[in-house]
Amino acid sequence: MVKAMKETKELSISKTILGIIFAITILVIAQILAFNISEIPFGLGISGAICNIIAGILYVVFALLGTTLLCKRFLRISMVEMRIPRIQLKVTWLISAVLMPISVLLISILVGGHWQTNTFDAKTTLATITSAVFFFGLATGIVEEIIFRGIIMGCLEKRFNIKIAVLIPSVLFGLLHIIGNDLDFASIVQLLIAGSIVGILFSLITYESNSIWNSAIIHAIWNMTIIGGILYIGKSADGSSIFNFILENKSFLLSGGDFGIEASVISIFVYLVFITVAIVLLKKKER
């Protein structure tokens, strides 16, 4: 009986590959729909801040609808089995979500640099903040974790094993961040390393907590603070960010090269620290 139950959970190679392709397609379609629909009220005179909130909500809703349909109709696996249960968060990872970006900022300050603030009008400032919090933060963090650590990791785990399920989506996560960026060779290599390492971190958090929501909150808060436009850390100021910390050392290793601070050795170090935390917690669970 146990063996029979195990067999019903396995996926064929073709179904696994199609599941991954469909999952990424859902992400792309959900994002396009969210952007296009939120442009309608913007064209009618609704503020950009409100439209950013609408876009974020729609992005998550469309992604959840798509993945629910994918699980029920094609994969025939429940969302809970894919580690997409009702929202549940662990205190350890909530604290980690705040500590990660703070650690990167503090290390950057220790490395050396100076602050530069861009002054925008109230409308632009509010639009930047809502975009950072609701779209690039919460929505993107949730959707990418549903797709990569929920569907893709779940499919690979059921076809192969947890080691492959952690590794492949993490490398794919790094690879997809190359798309749409004009990067030199060194920056591509550094991005692939950093992207894969942070992908492994998110995968281990999901595996340890048996829920994508813990990696999603870490991913979301990281995006809010590091890439959303509220704070920018790099070798030169970003004209669209409110607060800029400009590094004195322009080395691509410290700045992250063409991609930015997320691919820097500073961020990689922080990722590795929290990977260690995840591994320790996993070992404690196994005892």
DAQUIMO-V443901 format. One record per residue. SS is DSSP state (helix for helix, strand for strand, loop for the rest). OMEGA is omega in whole degrees, -180 to 180 (* if undefined). Layout:
# DAQUIMO-V443901
SS;OMEGA + SS;OMEGA
This chain:
# DAQUIMO-V443901
loop;179 + helix;180 + helix;-180 + helix;179 + helix;180 + helix;-177 + helix;-179 + helix;-179 + helix;-177 + loop;177 + loop;175 + loop;178 + helix;-178 + helix;-180 + helix;178 + helix;-179 + helix;179 + helix;178 + helix;179 + helix;179 + helix;179 + helix;-179 + helix;179 + helix;177 + helix;178 + helix;179 + helix;-178 + helix;-178 + helix;180 + helix;-180 + helix;180 + helix;179 + helix;-179 + helix;178 + helix;-175 + helix;-179 + helix;-179 + helix;177 + helix;-178 + helix;177 + helix;178 + helix;178 + helix;179 + loop;176 + loop;176 + loop;-175 + loop;178 + helix;180 + helix;179 + helix;-180 + helix;176 + helix;178 + helix;178 + helix;-179 + helix;180 + helix;179 + helix;-179 + helix;180 + helix;180 + helix;-179 + helix;-179 + helix;179 + helix;179 + helix;178 + helix;-179 + helix;-179 + helix;176 + helix;178 + helix;179 + helix;-179 + helix;-176 + helix;-170 + helix;-175 + helix;-178 + helix;-177 + loop;177 + loop;-178 + loop;177 + loop;180 + loop;177 + loop;178 + loop;180 + loop;174 + loop;180 + loop;171 + loop;-175 + loop;175 + loop;-175 + loop;177 + loop;-177 + helix;-179 + helix;-177 + helix;172 + helix;178 + helix;179 + helix;-180 + helix;179 + helix;-175 + helix;-176 + helix;180 + helix;178 + helix;-180 + helix;179 + helix;180 + helix;-178 + helix;178 + helix;178 + helix;179 + helix;178 + helix;178 + helix;177 + loop;179 + strand;179 + strand;-178 + strand;172 + strand;-178 + strand;174 + loop;-180 + loop;178 + loop;173 + loop;-174 + helix;-179 + helix;-180 + helix;180 + helix;-180 + helix;178 + helix;178 + helix;-178 + helix;-179 + helix;177 + helix;-180 + helix;-175 + helix;-170 + helix;-179 + helix;-178 + helix;180 + helix;-174 + helix;-174 + helix;-178 + helix;178 + helix;-179 + helix;-176 + helix;-179 + helix;178 + helix;175 + helix;-177 + helix;-173 + helix;-177 + helix;176 + helix;-173 + helix;-175 + helix;179 + helix;180 + helix;179 + helix;-178 + helix;179 + helix;-178 + helix;177 + helix;-175 + loop;179 + loop;-173 + helix;180 + helix;177 + helix;-179 + helix;177 + helix;-172 + helix;-173 + helix;178 + helix;-179 + helix;177 + helix;178 + helix;178 + helix;178 + helix;-179 + helix;-177 + helix;179 + loop;176 + loop;-176 + loop;176 + loop;179 + loop;178 + loop;-173 + loop;172 + loop;-173 + helix;-179 + helix;-180 + helix;178 + helix;180 + helix;-179 + helix;178 + helix;179 + helix;179 + helix;-178 + helix;-179 + helix;179 + helix;-179 + helix;179 + helix;175 + helix;176 + helix;177 + helix;-180 + helix;180 + helix;-180 + helix;178 + helix;178 + helix;-180 + helix;-179 + helix;-176 + helix;-178 + loop;-179 + loop;178 + helix;-172 + helix;179 + helix;175 + helix;-180 + helix;-179 + helix;176 + helix;179 + helix;-177 + helix;-178 + helix;175 + helix;-180 + helix;180 + helix;-172 + helix;-172 + helix;-175 + helix;-172 + loop;-178 + loop;176 + loop;179 + strand;175 + strand;177 + strand;-179 + strand;-177 + loop;174 + loop;-176 + loop;175 + loop;-175 + loop;-178 + loop;-179 + loop;-177 + loop;-180 + strand;179 + strand;169 + strand;-174 + strand;-179 + strand;176 + loop;179 + loop;-175 + loop;180 + loop;-179 + helix;178 + helix;-179 + helix;-177 + helix;-176 + loop;178 + loop;-177 + loop;-176 + loop;179 + loop;-170 + helix;179 + helix;-179 + helix;-177 + loop;176 + helix;176 + helix;179 + helix;179 + helix;178 + helix;180 + helix;177 + helix;-177 + helix;177 + helix;-177 + helix;170 + helix;178 + helix;177 + helix;-179 + helix;-179 + helix;178 + helix;180 + helix;178 + helix;179 + helix;177 + helix;178 + helix;-177 + helix;-179 + loop;*
